[in-house]
Amino acid sequence: MRSVDELRTLVEDALAELSTAGPAGLDEACRYALEGGGKRIRPVLCLAVGEAIGAEPEEVLPAACAIELVHSFSLVHDDLPALDDDDTRRGRPSTWAQFGESVAVLAGDALLVEAFRLTLSYETPAVARALADATLGMIGGQYLDVTGSADDLEALNRLKTGRLFEASVALALAVRGSDAQTWPRFAQEVGGLFQLVDDLLDGDGHVLVHGVEETRRRADEAAERALAALAELDADTSVLRGLVEGLATRTA
């Protein structure tokens, strides 16, 4: 089994070789969006699940990169003035602030299309279908966010954040044709854990609704449930356990 750092390096190397095959300026904007300093948690999770069910990382790598491309697309579009109106992302100008709104829209579009091109490299359509379902769910969550029409914070987060974490697991399973029932429960708990810890670090979301102590308690419980789900699986989940523990204790 490869470590989290080794899996992250595989992702970084693969992303560095990708090209949208568009004009140089558009490719530059796409690459700028991809090189923003993210931790690649979703694609690493996908690769780790793949290894746990017996797949070589290289087999799952296109699917893992596709998830990161969809995540990057969502950030590029979320930052636009029409949505969240953020001119910085991870300590530097957001894509639209660097290249202009029109180019940012096109860069996000290109990242999304490239993601599906990667999933269509598999013989089974199940990989692309799983990514499409998750992407539509994520976009639906963003709609609920910008319109203020979510029934509750949990429902919003299950879509906007949780669906790509679920996809990180689902795509690895789709590559191998696996349908183990415990994996989706694990994916849901990891997505919830990530959002809770993110809110603790940013001081918003759950923290504003429930307070710091209650949010921390919920995060700890989500981590425990995720680890319990892993314990039910007949697989080497040591890397995934480490990933969950790292998410639960992350400070940035």
N, C-alpha and C positions, 0 to 999 in steps of 0.2 A: 504494500500500500504506500502511495506517495503522500508526503506531508502536505499540509495546507499551502505552505510557501512554494513547494514544488508544483502543485496544481495551479497556483496563481501565476507562476512563471510561464507555464504552458499557455495559459489564457493570454497573458501579455504578449508573448511571442506571436501567437496566432492573430491577435488583433492588429499587431504592427504590420502584418503582411496583407491585411485586407485592403481592398480598394473598391470604391463605388463605381469605378469605370466611367466616372463623369468628368466634366472639365476640371482642370487643376484647382481652380478656386473653390469649387464645391467640395472636392476631395479634401482640400485643406481644412475647410470648415468642419467636415465630418470627423477628420482626424483630431482636430482641436477638441471637439466634443467628447471623443473617446479617451483622450489623454488627460482628462481633468483630475486625475489623482484618486479615483474611486478604488475601493478595496476589492472589487470583483467578487463580492460575497455570493451573488447568485450563480455565476458560472462555476465558481469553485464548488459550491454546493452540488451543482449538477454533475460535475466530474466525480465528486466523492461518492454520490449515490451510484453513479455508473460503476465505479470500482467495487462498491459494496455488493453489487449484483453480478459481478463477474466480467464487466466490460473493461477493455483497455481505455485509458483516457483519450487516446487519439481517436477512438471510435465515437466517443461522445462529444469531442471538442467542437465540431461544427454547431451542434445543438446548444452547447454551453455558450459559445460566442454569440449565437442568435439571441439568447436571452439578454446578454449584456448590451447588444445593439438596440433591442427594444427598450431596455431601461434607459439607455442614453438618449434615444429618440424622445422618450417621455420627459426627460429633464430639459432637453432643448426646447421643447414646446411649452412645458410648464413655466419656464422662465420668461416667456414672451410677455410684452406689455399687456396683451389682451387677456392673459391668464393671471399668473402670479406677479408679473412685473418685477422680476428680480434681475438686477444688472450685474450681480456677482454670483459665482458658483465655485465653491471650494477655494476661496481666496483669490480668485482672478476673475476678469470679466466673463460674464456668461456668453454663450455663443452669439446671441443676438446683439449684445453690447459690443462684441468684438468685430462682427461681420455685417451687422445690420439685420433688421427684422426679416426682410424677404429671403435673404440667404439662409437665415436660421430655419425658417419654415421649410425650405427646400432641403437643407441638411438633415433635418429631422425626418422628412419624407424618405430621403435616400437611405438613412440608417434603417428605417423600418423595412423598406423593400429588400435591402441586403440581408436582413435577418431572415426573411422568408426564403430568399434564394438559398441560404445556407441550409434551412430545414428541408428544402426540396431536393437536396443532394442525397437524401436517404431514399431507399426503395419504397419504404412504407410511408403512406400519407399521414400516418398517425402523429408523426413528429410535428409537421406543419399544422395539423388540426389542433393539437394541444397548445401550440404557441398562439394560434389565432384565438382560441377560446380565452386564454389568459389575457391576451392583449385587449380584447374587447371588454373583458371584465375590468381591467385597469383603466381603460378610457371611460367606462361607465362610472367608476369611482371618482375620476377627475371631474366628470360632469356633475355628480352629486356635490362635490366640493365647491366648484365655482358657482353653482346655482343655490347652494345652501339648502338643498332638498333632501339630504340624508336623514333617515329616521333616527340614527344614533351614530356615535363615533365608531363603535365596533363595526357596524355595517359598512361604513365608509372605508375603514382601514382594511377590512377583509377584501375589498375590491382594489382599492388604489395601491396598497402595498402587498397584501397577501397573495394576490393572484399570480404575481411573478415569482414569488417564493414557491408557490404550489407548482408552477410551471418548471421551476428548476429541478424538481423531483419528477414531475410527470414526463418531461422530455427525455430524461435518462431512462425511465421505464419504457417509454415508447420506442426508443432506439433498440432496446433489447427484447421488446414484446412481452414485458413483465406486467403483471397486474396485482402484485401483492397488496392486500387491503390495508396493511398497517402504514404504508408509506404516505398516503394522503393525510392521515391524522398527524404524522410527524411534520409534514410540510406546513400544515395549518398552524401548528404550535410554533414552528421556527419563524414563520412570517409574523405572528403575533408578538413573539419575543423581540424580533428586530424593531418593530414599531414602538413597543413600550420603552425599550432602551433608548431609541432615537428620541423619543419625547422627553425622557429623563435628561439626555444630553442637551437638548434644545430648550427645555423648560416650557414646552407647549403641549398641545394635544391632550393626552391623558393627564398630564401634570396639572393643567389648568382646570380640568374637570374633577379629578380625584385627589390631587395633591401628590407630593413627592413620595411619601412613605407608602401610600396605597399603590402607586404606580410601581414602585420598587417591589412590593410584595407580589403584584400581579406578574411582573417580569420573572421573578424567581419561580413562581408557580408554573409559568409557561415553559421555562427551561426544564423544570422537573418533569413535566408532562412529555416534552420532546424526548428527553433521555429515557423515560419509561417506555415510549413507543419504540425507540431504538432497541431497547432491551428485549422486546418481543420478537425481533427479527432474527432469523437464522442466517446471519451474515457478519462479516467483520466490519463493524461500524465504529472502530476506534477513531478514525479521522473525523467522522461526523460528530462523535461525542466531543472531541476537542473543539470542533467548530461551534457547537452549541455553547460550550463552556466559555469560549472566547467571546461570543456574541453577548452572553449574559454579563460579562465583566468588562466589556469594552468601554473606553474612556474618550474615544474620538470617532 
